Amino acid sequence: MNGETIICAAMFLAASIPVAAQAPGIVDVLYAGSLVTPMEGPVKSALRAQGIDFQGQPGGSKALANLIAAGVKTPDVFISVNPALVKGLGKRVAHAVTFGSTSLGIGWSRMSPSAQMFARVANGSMPLLEALETPGLKIGRTDPQIDPKGQYTIEAMQLFAGPQSEQRILGSDENNAQVFPEEDLLARVDAGEVDVGFFYRTEAVARGLRFIPLPGKAALSDKITYTLAVMADAPHPAQAERFADFMLRGEGKRILQKAGIDYLDLQKTSL
């Protein structure tokens, strides 16, 4: 077999291999920790089937935005719970859209020592405020300094219970007995180590937790929104755009809707 024949054979072999198998693209995404269950599960699997290797890092949106602003992280895409954090990145963002919303409430697992009590709250036979004021109740929430959900929790409880009851239930903003990293909080609630936690409906539904939204305006449904930003210096720009389309209009949208996100009119929410 001469050299020309070998080259032709190699070209034929390469052409016969599916594109995804030849060179799976990489998309590097920093995203709000409340999305960890769908992102590391069905989203990652669906992207892999399309030849895209999803490399995600969850965390508090504020902490992730700080890493980007400092140049410590250079993702292809950033998904934040707070649109202001994306706007604050300025020219680092190529384009962005606020695509979905959710509500804030409490979530617990069947392993919770207080599961029966919160079941009574769910069926209306016990007031939520009374349950949250139960002596010795182990409550979990995230850090208001690095995670928007932590700040939303304080704001929502002040709306729901009033400043004095909020302080009585949550203690100080940085109460070490209640504040956990986002991913750690989910694991602790799953295991019943924490009786109840403050969660977005998104993460509670995706995790299979029982969930009750805070009543009325305290659910902050008009305020808690997800924003997807494609970064101007994305290392993998083509995959970044494919990922954005997948999440905003494709299978990723259906996955997140199933996980509890209400999608918005994208024509009205571009930043």
C-alpha positions in Angstrom: 0.0 0.0 0.0 1.6 3.3 -1.1 1.5 6.6 0.8 -1.3 8.1 -1.2 -3.5 5.0 -0.6 -2.8 5.2 3.2 -3.8 8.9 3.3 -7.0 8.2 1.4 -7.9 5.3 3.7 -7.3 7.5 6.8 -9.5 10.2 5.4 -12.3 7.8 4.6 -12.1 6.3 8.1 -12.3 9.8 9.7 -15.3 10.7 7.6 -17.0 7.5 8.6 -16.8 8.3 12.4 -19.6 10.4 13.8 -18.6 14.0 14.6 -19.3 13.6 18.3 -17.0 10.6 18.5 -14.2 12.3 16.6 -13.9 15.4 18.7 -16.5 16.0 21.5 -16.7 19.7 22.2 -16.3 21.1 25.7 -18.5 23.7 27.3 -17.3 25.1 30.6 -20.2 26.5 32.7 -20.3 28.2 36.1 -23.8 28.0 37.4 -26.0 28.7 40.4 -25.8 25.8 42.9 -29.6 25.5 43.0 -29.4 23.9 39.5 -26.9 21.2 40.5 -29.3 18.2 40.3 -30.6 18.8 36.7 -27.3 20.2 35.4 -25.2 17.2 36.6 -27.9 14.7 35.7 -30.2 15.0 32.7 -28.6 18.2 31.2 -25.1 16.6 31.2 -26.4 13.4 29.7 -28.4 15.1 27.0 -25.4 17.2 26.0 -23.1 14.2 25.9 -25.5 12.6 23.4 -25.0 15.7 21.2 -21.2 15.4 21.4 -20.7 18.1 24.0 -18.7 17.5 27.2 -20.4 19.5 29.9 -17.9 20.7 32.5 -19.8 22.5 35.2 -19.0 24.1 38.5 -21.9 24.9 40.8 -21.8 27.5 43.6 -23.3 30.7 45.1 -23.9 33.1 42.2 -22.2 36.0 43.9 -19.1 33.9 44.7 -18.9 32.7 41.1 -19.3 36.2 39.7 -16.5 37.3 41.9 -14.2 34.6 40.5 -15.0 35.7 37.0 -14.5 39.4 37.8 -11.1 38.6 39.3 -10.0 36.6 36.3 -9.7 33.4 38.4 -12.3 31.6 36.3 -12.9 32.0 32.5 -16.0 30.0 31.7 -17.9 29.8 28.4 -21.2 30.4 30.2 -22.3 31.8 33.5 -25.8 31.1 34.9 -26.7 33.4 37.8 -29.8 33.7 40.0 -29.4 37.4 40.2 -29.3 39.4 36.9 -27.4 42.3 38.6 -24.4 40.0 39.1 -24.3 39.4 35.3 -24.7 43.1 34.6 -21.8 43.8 37.0 -19.5 41.8 34.8 -19.8 44.4 32.0 -17.8 43.8 28.9 -16.9 40.3 30.0 -20.4 39.3 28.9 -21.0 38.9 25.1 -24.8 38.6 25.6 -27.2 37.5 28.3 -30.9 36.8 28.8 -33.0 36.3 31.9 -34.9 33.2 31.0 -36.7 31.8 34.0 -38.1 32.3 37.5 -38.9 30.3 40.6 -40.2 30.8 44.1 -38.6 30.5 47.6 -39.9 28.2 50.3 -39.1 25.4 52.7 -38.1 21.9 51.8 -37.7 18.7 53.8 -37.1 15.0 53.1 -39.0 12.0 54.4 -35.9 11.4 56.6 -36.5 14.6 58.5 -37.3 14.2 62.2 -39.9 16.9 61.6 -41.4 15.4 58.5 -44.8 14.7 60.1 -45.0 18.2 61.5 -44.3 19.8 58.1 -46.8 17.4 56.5 -49.4 19.0 58.8 -48.2 22.4 57.5 -48.6 21.2 53.9 -52.2 20.0 54.5 -53.2 23.2 56.3 -53.6 21.9 59.8 -50.7 23.8 61.3 -49.4 27.3 60.6 -46.0 27.5 58.9 -44.8 30.2 61.3 -45.7 28.0 64.3 -43.7 25.1 62.8 -40.7 27.3 62.1 -40.7 28.6 65.7 -40.6 25.0 67.2 -37.9 24.9 69.9 -34.9 22.9 68.8 -35.8 22.8 65.1 -32.8 22.4 62.9 -33.1 24.9 60.0 -30.7 25.2 57.1 -30.0 28.1 54.7 -27.2 29.5 52.6 -24.7 32.3 53.3 -26.2 35.7 52.4 -22.7 37.0 51.8 -22.0 34.8 48.8 -25.3 33.3 47.7 -28.4 35.4 46.6 -30.7 32.7 48.0 -29.2 33.4 51.5 -30.0 37.1 51.1 -33.5 36.3 49.7 -34.2 34.0 52.7 -33.6 36.9 55.1 -35.7 39.3 53.0 -38.5 36.8 52.5 -38.7 35.9 56.2 -38.9 39.6 57.2 -41.8 40.0 54.8 -43.5 36.8 56.0 -42.9 36.9 59.8 -41.8 40.5 60.5 -38.3 41.6 61.6 -38.6 40.3 65.2 -39.8 36.8 64.3 -37.3 36.6 61.5 -34.5 37.3 64.1 -36.0 34.8 66.5 -36.2 32.0 63.8 -33.0 32.7 61.8 -30.8 34.4 64.4 -27.9 36.5 63.0 -27.4 36.7 59.3 -24.3 34.6 59.7 -25.7 32.1 62.2 -23.2 29.2 62.0 -25.7 26.7 63.2 -27.9 27.3 60.1 -25.6 28.5 57.3 -24.2 25.8 55.0 -22.7 25.7 51.5 -25.5 25.2 48.9 -24.6 21.6 47.9 -23.9 20.6 51.5 -27.3 21.9 52.6 -29.1 19.7 50.1 -27.2 16.6 51.3 -27.9 17.4 54.9 -31.6 17.8 54.3 -31.7 14.6 52.2 -30.1 12.7 55.1 -32.4 14.2 57.8 -29.5 15.9 59.5 -31.3 19.2 59.1 -35.0 19.2 59.7 -35.9 21.8 57.0 -34.1 24.1 54.7 -34.9 27.2 52.7 -34.8 26.3 49.0 -35.9 27.5 45.6 -38.8 25.4 44.2 -36.4 24.4 41.4 -33.9 22.6 43.5 -36.5 21.0 45.8 -38.5 19.6 42.9 -35.3 18.3 41.2 -34.1 16.7 44.4 -37.4 15.1 45.3 -38.0 17.1 48.5 -41.3 18.1 49.9 -41.7 21.8 49.3 -44.0 24.6 50.5 -43.5 28.1 49.0 -43.6 31.0 51.4 -47.0 32.7 51.3 -47.8 35.6 49.1 -45.1 38.1 48.3 -42.7 36.3 50.6 -42.2 33.7 47.9 -40.4 36.4 45.9 -41.5 34.8 42.6 -41.3 38.1 40.8 -37.7 38.6 41.9 -35.9 35.3 41.8 -34.8 34.8 38.2 -32.2 32.9 36.3 -29.9 34.7 33.8 -27.7 32.9 31.3 -24.7 34.8 30.0 -22.4 33.8 27.2 -19.0 35.2 28.0 -17.1 37.5 25.6 -13.8 35.6 26.2 -15.3 32.1 26.2 -12.6 29.5 25.5 -15.1 27.5 23.5 -17.4 30.1 21.8 -19.1 27.7 19.4 -20.0 25.3 22.2 -21.1 28.2 24.3 -23.6 29.3 21.7 -24.9 25.7 21.2 -25.3 25.3 25.0 -27.2 28.6 25.2 -29.6 27.5 22.5 -30.0 24.1 24.1 -30.9 25.7 27.5 -33.1 28.5 26.2 -35.0 26.7 23.4 -34.0 23.1 23.2 -34.0 20.0 25.4 -32.4 21.9 28.3 -35.5 24.1 28.5 -37.7 21.0 28.9 -35.4 19.6 31.5 -35.4 22.8 33.6 -39.2 23.2 33.2 -39.6 19.7 34.6 -37.3 20.7 37.5 -39.6 23.6 38.4 -38.4 26.6 36.5 -41.0 28.8 34.9 -39.6 30.1 31.6 -40.1 33.7 30.6 -40.7 35.5 27.3 -37.2 35.7 26.0 -38.0 38.6 23.7 -38.5 40.8 26.7 -35.7 39.7 29.0 -32.4 40.2 27.1 -29.9 42.2 29.1 
